[in-house]
């Protein structure tokens, strides 16, 4: 599973933690990509 989030703030932080725990418990990998909102694509390219 690949999860996209905006810096893991607010509700994203809770969902991210729960998804990671569930996937870990069944032996599945968890990939998290933190994406900025904005027009500057440099940060997105670096993270990907």
N, C-alpha and C positions, 0 to 999 in steps of 0.2 A: 504494500500500500504506500502511496505517496500522498502526504498531507501538505496542503498549502496553507500558510498562516501569515498573518500580519504581525510579526514580532512576538507572538505568544502573549498578547495582552488581553485582559478582561476574560471574556468567555472562551477565547481561543486557548488560554492557558489551561483551563479545566478540561476542555475537550482533548487537547493534545496529550495531557497526562493520562487520561482515561483510555484513549486509543492506544497509546504506547503500552500501558499495562495489559490491556486485553490481548493485543497482538503478541506480546512477550509470553503471556500465559499459554498461548497455543503454538508457540515456536515459530511465529511469522515475523519477518523483518518489518521495520517501520522506518520510513524515510520522511523527514520533515524539511520542507523548503520554506524559509521565511522570506516573504516578498514585501517590498516597499510599495506604497501607493505613490505615484508621481510620474513625471515625464522623463526623469533622468534614468536611463536604462543601464548605466554603468554598474550600479549596485546589484541589479538583477543578474547581469551577465557574470559578475564576479561570483555570486552565490551559486549559480547554476554551473 
